């Protein structure tokens, strides 16, 4: 099969600040596989977690090597391709782009959207959260108003873990809560910005204010402290940065209530589905999240989203120049369409 790739840069409507820093734009990779006159599309978004760093430059360099490696294969050899990329220590985001593209190719080859190919039901898709980044209280209030007007969101994810400390977190959260209308659910993501004692305090404080759960309260690498927080927290705990794959799910099962799975961390739809099944076998809840993904990668996750309890698939909603059109926002939910494969098109082709 022929593999082609190119970069594209997307800019955020609102720069997003989390405990690790601020992002206003990203340059992602659009990857295409072609065989038998059919073209499958995938996306790689750069991401960085602690010592784990996948830059756009790294993804581009590796894509050249991967394109040559995959030339002898057919898109139907997806399992063999996945094994080869794992043996070659291919960056996870690039693995995700290839795996998504191979799934898109398959759906187009058989004439079915992926959600139908897997026997899933769109009616089971949960509303997505919309993210409120770390900001001064007055700016956070305005972001709540902006996002409710733009999306009619049913749930908000509030980013905490402010480097200035938990008092700054409390002030911002109170501002968000005061601005949030009744019926809109609040969830919190600290992105590993708390130590154990601050996490204990904040979980108790947030529980009193009706928060549904807390995501990644402790930093990646502090998983040994999770059992104590698990015992002391009145709120369910989810992990994101601590969980990359199905193997991680099993290791964390005794100290969290759920896992946040992302296409880029997992390495694509194939491993994401394995991680879902591992989580269910361990009695854990499942969330799907995203990085600075366009509608291409978001739509891939949306096809699998009937299997998730919670969704955080909102990155494309914050883009001023998303080059793709795919799954659409309907009553607070990201819904894939009926087109074959991913059902993603270039925006310029739909104008």
ZINOR-V799530 format. One record per residue. N is the residue number from 1. RES is the residue in three letters. PSI is psi in radians with two decimals (none if undefined). Layout:
n->N res->RES psi->PSI
n->N res->RES psi->PSI
//
This chain:
n->1 res->UNK psi->2.67
n->2 res->UNK psi->2.32
n->3 res->UNK psi->2.19
n->4 res->UNK psi->2.71
n->5 res->UNK psi->2.70
n->6 res->UNK psi->2.80
n->7 res->UNK psi->2.75
n->8 res->UNK psi->2.53
n->9 res->UNK psi->2.33
n->10 res->UNK psi->2.55
n->11 res->UNK psi->2.41
n->12 res->UNK psi->2.47
n->13 res->UNK psi->-0.81
n->14 res->UNK psi->2.12
n->15 res->UNK psi->2.45
n->16 res->UNK psi->2.14
n->17 res->UNK psi->2.23
n->18 res->UNK psi->-3.02
n->19 res->UNK psi->-0.42
n->20 res->UNK psi->-0.13
n->21 res->UNK psi->-2.98
n->22 res->UNK psi->2.44
n->23 res->UNK psi->2.25
n->24 res->UNK psi->-0.40
n->25 res->UNK psi->2.75
n->26 res->UNK psi->2.70
n->27 res->UNK psi->2.01
n->28 res->UNK psi->3.03
n->29 res->UNK psi->2.23
n->30 res->UNK psi->2.05
n->31 res->UNK psi->2.41
n->32 res->UNK psi->2.38
n->33 res->UNK psi->2.42
n->34 res->UNK psi->2.32
n->35 res->UNK psi->2.48
n->36 res->UNK psi->0.58
n->37 res->UNK psi->0.16
n->38 res->UNK psi->2.42
n->39 res->UNK psi->2.22
n->40 res->UNK psi->2.48
n->41 res->UNK psi->2.52
n->42 res->UNK psi->2.93
n->43 res->UNK psi->2.46
n->44 res->UNK psi->2.18
n->45 res->UNK psi->2.22
n->46 res->UNK psi->2.56
n->47 res->UNK psi->2.79
n->48 res->UNK psi->2.18
n->49 res->UNK psi->1.89
n->50 res->UNK psi->-2.20
n->51 res->UNK psi->-0.13
n->52 res->UNK psi->2.04
n->53 res->UNK psi->2.11
n->54 res->UNK psi->1.78
n->55 res->UNK psi->2.88
n->56 res->UNK psi->-0.70
n->57 res->UNK psi->-0.77
n->58 res->UNK psi->-0.78
n->59 res->UNK psi->-0.69
n->60 res->UNK psi->-0.79
n->61 res->UNK psi->-0.77
n->62 res->UNK psi->-0.55
n->63 res->UNK psi->-0.64
n->64 res->UNK psi->-0.75
n->65 res->UNK psi->-0.74
n->66 res->UNK psi->-0.65
n->67 res->UNK psi->-0.71
n->68 res->UNK psi->-0.69
n->69 res->UNK psi->-0.63
n->70 res->UNK psi->-0.14
n->71 res->UNK psi->-0.67
n->72 res->UNK psi->-0.16
n->73 res->UNK psi->2.78
n->74 res->UNK psi->2.59
n->75 res->UNK psi->-0.40
n->76 res->UNK psi->-0.21
n->77 res->UNK psi->0.83
n->78 res->UNK psi->-0.71
n->79 res->UNK psi->-0.71
n->80 res->UNK psi->-0.71
n->81 res->UNK psi->-0.77
n->82 res->UNK psi->-0.76
n->83 res->UNK psi->-0.76
n->84 res->UNK psi->-0.80
n->85 res->UNK psi->-0.62
n->86 res->UNK psi->-0.76
n->87 res->UNK psi->-0.52
n->88 res->UNK psi->0.06
n->89 res->UNK psi->0.74
n->90 res->UNK psi->2.40
n->91 res->UNK psi->2.47
n->92 res->UNK psi->-0.70
n->93 res->UNK psi->-0.62
n->94 res->UNK psi->-0.68
n->95 res->UNK psi->-0.72
n->96 res->UNK psi->-0.76
n->97 res->UNK psi->-0.76
n->98 res->UNK psi->-0.83
n->99 res->UNK psi->-0.74
n->100 res->UNK psi->-0.74
n->101 res->UNK psi->-0.69
n->102 res->UNK psi->-0.64
n->103 res->UNK psi->-0.72
n->104 res->UNK psi->-0.75
n->105 res->UNK psi->-0.79
n->106 res->UNK psi->-0.80
n->107 res->UNK psi->-0.70
n->108 res->UNK psi->-0.63
n->109 res->UNK psi->-0.63
n->110 res->UNK psi->-0.07
n->111 res->UNK psi->0.51
n->112 res->UNK psi->2.50
n->113 res->UNK psi->2.67
n->114 res->UNK psi->-0.67
n->115 res->UNK psi->-0.59
n->116 res->UNK psi->-0.68
n->117 res->UNK psi->-0.63
n->118 res->UNK psi->-0.05
n->119 res->UNK psi->0.50
n->120 res->UNK psi->2.94
n->121 res->UNK psi->2.16
n->122 res->UNK psi->-0.42
n->123 res->UNK psi->-0.31
n->124 res->UNK psi->0.03
n->125 res->UNK psi->2.24
n->126 res->UNK psi->2.76
n->127 res->UNK psi->2.57
n->128 res->UNK psi->2.56
n->129 res->UNK psi->2.78
n->130 res->UNK psi->2.38
n->131 res->UNK psi->2.32
n->132 res->UNK psi->1.92
n->133 res->UNK psi->2.99
n->134 res->UNK psi->2.17
n->135 res->UNK psi->2.85
n->136 res->UNK psi->2.66
n->137 res->UNK psi->-0.73
n->138 res->UNK psi->-0.64
n->139 res->UNK psi->-0.68
n->140 res->UNK psi->-0.70
n->141 res->UNK psi->-0.80
n->142 res->UNK psi->-0.65
n->143 res->UNK psi->-0.70
n->144 res->UNK psi->-0.81
n->145 res->UNK psi->-0.77
n->146 res->UNK psi->-0.87
n->147 res->UNK psi->-0.60
n->148 res->UNK psi->-0.65
n->149 res->UNK psi->-0.77
n->150 res->UNK psi->-0.62
n->151 res->UNK psi->-0.31
n->152 res->UNK psi->0.64
n->153 res->UNK psi->2.49
n->154 res->UNK psi->-0.23
n->155 res->UNK psi->2.49
n->156 res->UNK psi->2.40
n->157 res->UNK psi->2.08
n->158 res->UNK psi->2.09
n->159 res->UNK psi->2.12
n->160 res->UNK psi->-2.85
n->161 res->UNK psi->0.53
n->162 res->UNK psi->2.28
n->163 res->UNK psi->-0.33
n->164 res->UNK psi->-0.12
n->165 res->UNK psi->3.04
n->166 res->UNK psi->-0.38
n->167 res->UNK psi->-0.67
n->168 res->UNK psi->-0.68
n->169 res->UNK psi->-0.78
n->170 res->UNK psi->-0.75
n->171 res->UNK psi->-0.75
n->172 res->UNK psi->-0.76
n->173 res->UNK psi->-0.74
n->174 res->UNK psi->-0.67
n->175 res->UNK psi->-0.77
n->176 res->UNK psi->-0.80
n->177 res->UNK psi->-0.71
n->178 res->UNK psi->-0.51
n->179 res->UNK psi->-0.23
n->180 res->UNK psi->2.17
n->181 res->UNK psi->2.77
n->182 res->UNK psi->2.49
n->183 res->UNK psi->-0.21
n->184 res->UNK psi->2.13
n->185 res->UNK psi->2.47
n->186 res->UNK psi->2.31
n->187 res->UNK psi->2.76
n->188 res->UNK psi->2.44
n->189 res->UNK psi->2.03
n->190 res->UNK psi->-0.14
n->191 res->UNK psi->0.70
n->192 res->UNK psi->0.36
n->193 res->UNK psi->-0.01
n->194 res->UNK psi->2.64
n->195 res->UNK psi->3.06
n->196 res->UNK psi->-0.86
n->197 res->UNK psi->-0.72
n->198 res->UNK psi->-0.66
n->199 res->UNK psi->-0.72
n->200 res->UNK psi->-0.82
n->201 res->UNK psi->-0.83
n->202 res->UNK psi->-0.63
n->203 res->UNK psi->-0.72
n->204 res->UNK psi->-0.79
n->205 res->UNK psi->-0.75
n->206 res->UNK psi->-0.60
n->207 res->UNK psi->-0.68
n->208 res->UNK psi->-0.33
n->209 res->UNK psi->0.26
n->210 res->UNK psi->0.27
n->211 res->UNK psi->2.53
n->212 res->UNK psi->-0.73
n->213 res->UNK psi->2.93
n->214 res->UNK psi->2.31
n->215 res->UNK psi->2.41
n->216 res->UNK psi->1.11
n->217 res->UNK psi->-0.59
n->218 res->UNK psi->2.70
n->219 res->UNK psi->2.65
n->220 res->UNK psi->2.32
n->221 res->UNK psi->-0.24
n->222 res->UNK psi->0.49
n->223 res->UNK psi->-0.44
n->224 res->UNK psi->-0.34
n->225 res->UNK psi->-0.17
n->226 res->UNK psi->-0.66
n->227 res->UNK psi->-0.69
n->228 res->UNK psi->-0.76
n->229 res->UNK psi->-0.66
n->230 res->UNK psi->-0.72
n->231 res->UNK psi->-0.58
n->232 res->UNK psi->-0.25
n->233 res->UNK psi->2.27
n->234 res->UNK psi->-0.14
n->235 res->UNK psi->2.60
n->236 res->UNK psi->2.52
n->237 res->UNK psi->2.28
n->238 res->UNK psi->2.64
n->239 res->UNK psi->2.57
n->240 res->UNK psi->-1.29
n->241 res->UNK psi->-0.42
n->242 res->UNK psi->-0.17
n->243 res->UNK psi->1.94
n->244 res->UNK psi->-0.64
n->245 res->UNK psi->3.12
n->246 res->UNK psi->-0.60
n->247 res->UNK psi->-0.69
n->248 res->UNK psi->-0.65
n->249 res->UNK psi->-0.83
n->250 res->UNK psi->-0.72
n->251 res->UNK psi->-0.43
n->252 res->UNK psi->-0.03
n->253 res->UNK psi->-0.44
n->254 res->UNK psi->0.07
n->255 res->UNK psi->0.10
n->256 res->UNK psi->2.93
n->257 res->UNK psi->-0.28
n->258 res->UNK psi->2.94
n->259 res->UNK psi->2.51
n->260 res->UNK psi->2.01
n->261 res->UNK psi->2.38
n->262 res->UNK psi->2.48
n->263 res->UNK psi->-0.73
n->264 res->UNK psi->-0.75
n->265 res->UNK psi->-0.77
n->266 res->UNK psi->-0.56
n->267 res->UNK psi->0.34
n->268 res->UNK psi->-3.07
n->269 res->UNK psi->-0.62
n->270 res->UNK psi->-0.88
n->271 res->UNK psi->-0.57
n->272 res->UNK psi->-0.72
n->273 res->UNK psi->-0.70
n->274 res->UNK psi->-0.70
n->275 res->UNK psi->-0.64
n->276 res->UNK psi->-0.84
n->277 res->UNK psi->-0.65
n->278 res->UNK psi->-0.76
n->279 res->UNK psi->-0.76
n->280 res->UNK psi->-0.71
n->281 res->UNK psi->-0.50
n->282 res->UNK psi->0.05
n->283 res->UNK psi->0.43
n->284 res->UNK psi->2.69
n->285 res->UNK psi->2.84
n->286 res->UNK psi->2.36
n->287 res->UNK psi->2.53
n->288 res->UNK psi->2.32
n->289 res->UNK psi->-2.95
n->290 res->UNK psi->2.92
n->291 res->UNK psi->-2.38
n->292 res->UNK psi->1.02
n->293 res->UNK psi->2.57
n->294 res->UNK psi->-3.07
n->295 res->UNK psi->-0.33
n->296 res->UNK psi->-1.01
n->297 res->UNK psi->-0.60
n->298 res->UNK psi->-0.71
n->299 res->UNK psi->-0.65
n->300 res->UNK psi->-0.83
n->301 res->UNK psi->-0.62
n->302 res->UNK psi->-0.61
n->303 res->UNK psi->-0.59
n->304 res->UNK psi->-0.17
n->305 res->UNK psi->-0.33
n->306 res->UNK psi->-0.29
n->307 res->UNK psi->-0.11
n->308 res->UNK psi->2.66
n->309 res->UNK psi->-0.65
n->310 res->UNK psi->2.61
n->311 res->UNK psi->2.44
n->312 res->UNK psi->1.21
n->313 res->UNK psi->1.20
n->314 res->UNK psi->0.01
n->315 res->UNK psi->-0.68
n->316 res->UNK psi->-0.43
n->317 res->UNK psi->-0.32
n->318 res->UNK psi->0.23
n->319 res->UNK psi->2.39
n->320 res->UNK psi->-0.38
n->321 res->UNK psi->0.78
n->322 res->UNK psi->2.11
n->323 res->UNK psi->-0.08
n->324 res->UNK psi->2.75
n->325 res->UNK psi->2.26
n->326 res->UNK psi->-2.03
n->327 res->UNK psi->2.54
n->328 res->UNK psi->2.71
n->329 res->UNK psi->2.08
n->330 res->UNK psi->1.94
n->331 res->UNK psi->0.75
n->332 res->UNK psi->0.04
n->333 res->UNK psi->2.53
n->334 res->UNK psi->1.91
n->335 res->UNK psi->2.11
n->336 res->UNK psi->2.74
n->337 res->UNK psi->-2.92
n->338 res->UNK psi->0.06
n->339 res->UNK psi->2.69
n->340 res->UNK psi->2.64
n->341 res->UNK psi->-2.35
n->342 res->UNK psi->-0.51
n->343 res->UNK psi->0.53
n->344 res->UNK psi->2.40
n->345 res->UNK psi->2.79
n->346 res->UNK psi->2.41
n->347 res->UNK psi->-0.67
n->348 res->UNK psi->-0.42
n->349 res->UNK psi->-0.21
n->350 res->UNK psi->-0.10
n->351 res->UNK psi->none
//
